Amino acid sequence: MTINCKGSLIDLSSPKVMGILNLTPDSFYDGGKHKDAKAVLDQVELMLNNGATFIDMGAYSSRPGAEHVSEDEEMQRLFPVMELILKHFPSTLISIDTFRANIAAQSIEIGAALINDISAGNLDAKMFDVVAQYQVPYIMMHLKGTPQSMQKQAVYDDLMKDLLLYFSKKLHIARDKKINDIIIDPGFGFAKTTEQNYQLLNHLNMFQTLRKPILIGLSRKSMIYKILKSSPKEALNGTTALHSIALLKGVNILRVHDVKEAFECVQLIEKLKANT
């Protein structure tokens, strides 16, 4: 199971780690942390050295109830930092977390290797055409509504059947557009209650029927710290526990704040699987 990133084939049969670089002031865990060039470069270097295959950059907070950000502001936050990273670490495989087709296109022109779309094209109908034009790997996530409205839409006839149908329809559109490399993200915390998140985790292996790589993003999320009665800052151990479960259920990419711990988790689970 491979994806083509800027001419390099990345084998996802061995799980990979995607490090998060938030460029927003209001992200739920590390908002406002990377304010200057040195902080950005230090963090990227740390993540790469700790085992990250991909760096996922986002300039529009998608946490529940986050404020809307204009396209111009998203660009101003994103593009200079992309150029800075690629100047100092030119081989970095950058994933751009955006639902806007125009930003996706310009990011790819600058040097992005993947597009990570929380809406799977629902918030910008041109996104599929951009991905098809540039033939970059496309992460499509499940989301109902928008980041501002999603928590009111956590209603399903049957959670797993609804998500599988959602992705089946999206994959059909992608095939028609001749998009080759697609990664599935079930969207933990997006239009899902805590109970639904755990139901989703328990049945993650069902997404293997789609025959696409699976990415998850549950790092330090409320589904962990609410259960533990703690906070995002105290949720690393819980995150690692759930990462282990997800890897055993066939997940291919962990999108994380803490690369070193996630990479160690991958190493240990891979050793376990090799000795069954």
N, C-alpha and C positions, 0 to 999 in steps of 0.2 A: 504494500500500500504506500504509494509515493505521491508527492506533489512537486510541481516544477516551480521553483522560486528563482527567477532571474537566470534561468539556464542551469541551475543546480537541482538535482533530484534529491529531495528530502524523504528519507524512509521513515514512515510513521508507524511501521509495524513494531518498532521500538519507540515507546512514548517519548514525547518531547515536552520541554517546558517553555512557556511564553511569558516573559517578564513584563509587568505592567509599568508604563511610564505615564502617569497622569499629568496633564498640563492644564488642569482646571483648578480654580481656587476653592471649589466646594465639593470635591469628591469625598465620599463617606469616610475613607481611611487616611489617604495621603494628600488631600487637597492642599494646594499651595506650597507643597514641600520643595518642588523643583523650580525655584524662582530665578536662578541665574545660570550662566553657561557652565560654570564649574560644578554646580550641584547636579546638573543634567549629565554632564560627561562622567562625573564620578559614579553616579548611579548606573548609567549604562555600562560602564566598564566593570563595575561590581557584578551586575547581572550576567554579563557575558562570561566573566571569569568563573562565576558560580554555576554555569551550565545552561544558561538560556540559549535556545536555538533561535528564538524570535523575540523581538522587542515590540510590544503593542502600545502604540501612542494614541492617546485620546485627548481631545480638546473641547469636548462637549459632555458634561456630566450626565450620565443616564441613571443616577440614583433616583429612587422614588421621590417625586415632587421637586426635582431639580429645576432651576430656572432655565427658560429657553435662551439659547445663545444664537446670535445672528451668524450668517454664513461668513461675513467679513471678519468677525471677531474670531471665529473658529480658525480661519486661515491665518490670521495674525498670530495666534497662539501656536499654531502647528508648523507652518512651513519653515520659519527661521530655525526652529529646533531640529527639524528633519535635516536641513542642510548642515547644521552644526555637527550632528551625529555622523552623517555620512562623510563629512570632511575628516573627522578624527578616526572613525571606525568604518571605512568604506565597504567592508564586506558584511556589515550588519543587515540581517533580514528584518526589515521594518514592516510591521503590520499597522495599518491605519484604521482606527476605530471611528468610523463615520457612517452616517446613513445618507449623506449627500453625494450625489453622483458627480457633481462638478469638483468637489473637494477630492473625491476618490481619483478622478482623472488627473488632476494637477499633482496629487501626491505621487501617483505612479510615474508621471513625467519627471519628478524630482528624484525618484529612486525607490519608492515603496515597493515591497515584494508581495504583499498580501493586502486584501481589503476585508475588514471585519465589520459587518453591517448588522446592528442590533435588530433591524426591522426586516431583513431579508427582502428588501425592495419595496416594502409597503409604504415607507415614508418618502420615497422618491422613485417614481416609475422608470426613470432613466438609468437606474443603477445597474440593472442586468445588461443593458446595452454597453455600458462603459466596461464592465468586467469582460464581456464577450469581445469587445474591441481589443483590449489589452491582454487578454488571456492570462490574468494573474489568479492565483488561488483565492477563492471567495468563501469567507466564513459567513454562513447564514444562520441567524439566531431566531428563536421563537419569541415573539412579542405580540401582545394584543394591545391596541391603542398606542399611546405615546408614553415617554417617561413621566409626563405630567399626569396622565390619566390611568396608567396601567393597573395600579393597585385596586381600582374599582372594577376591574374586568377579570378577576380571578375566578371565573365561573365556567365550568366545563361539563358536558354530558358524560364524558369519560376521558380523563386527563391523558392517558397514554394513547388511546385511539385518536383523540383530537390532535395531538402533537404529531403522530405518525402520518395522519392525513394531511396536515399542514405541510410537512416536509415533502411528502410525496407530490403534492401539487407544485411546490416550489422547484423540486428536482425536474419535474416534467417541463416547466418553463425554461429552466437552465439547459436542459438537453436540446430543446427547440432552438435556443440561442447559441448552441454549440460551446457552452461553457464546460470546460473539462475538469478542473480541479475544484471540488466543492467539499467544505468541511461543515459538519452539522454541530450547532450549539443549542442545546435544549432550553437555555435561558433561565438558569436558576435565579429566583428572586424577581423575575420579570413577569408581572401579571400572575403570580403564584403565591399562595399562602405558605406559611411554614410547613403545614401538614402536606401540602401538594409538593413542596420541594423535596421532602423526604420520600414521598411516594415515587417521585421522579428518580431520585437517587437509587431507590430500591429496584427500579425496573430499567435502569440505564442500558442493560444489555439488549433490550428490545430494539434499540436504534441500530443495532448491527444488521438488522434485516434490510436497512437502506443501502448497505454496502458502501458507506462513505466514512471517512475518518470522523471521530467525535471529539469535540473540544468542550471542556467545561470551565466555567468561571464561578467558583464558590468561595474564593479566597476571602476570609475574614467577614463574610456576609452575615446578615442578621439571623439567618437560619441556624447559624452556629452560636453566636453570642447571646441570642435571646434564650435559647435552650439552656445555656450555661450560666445565665444571669450575669453576664460580664459586659465586655465592650469590644469594638473592633480591635483595639490595641492588645487585648488579652486573648484573641481568638486564634493565635497561630497553632497551638496544640490541637484544637478542635479541627482546624483546617487540614492539618496533616492526617488526622484520623479519617476524615471524609475523603481526602485524596487517595488514601490507601484502598478504601472501598471502591471508589470509582475506577481505579486502575485495575483492580481485580475483575471489574465488570466490563473491561475492554476499552476504556477511554484512551485516546491517542495523544491528546494535548491538554496540559494543565496550564490555564491562564492564571498567573499568581502574582502576589506582591512580594513573596519571599522565595526567591529562586533557589537558594542553597538548600533549604529544607525540602522543597518540592523535588529537586533533582536527586537528593538522597532517597526520598520516598520512591521515586522511579527505579533507582538502582536496586533497592532492597526488594521491591515487588518483582522486578525482572529476574532477580536471583531466585526468588521463591518459585516463580513460574517455570524456570529452567530446571528445577529439581522436584517436579511433581511426580 
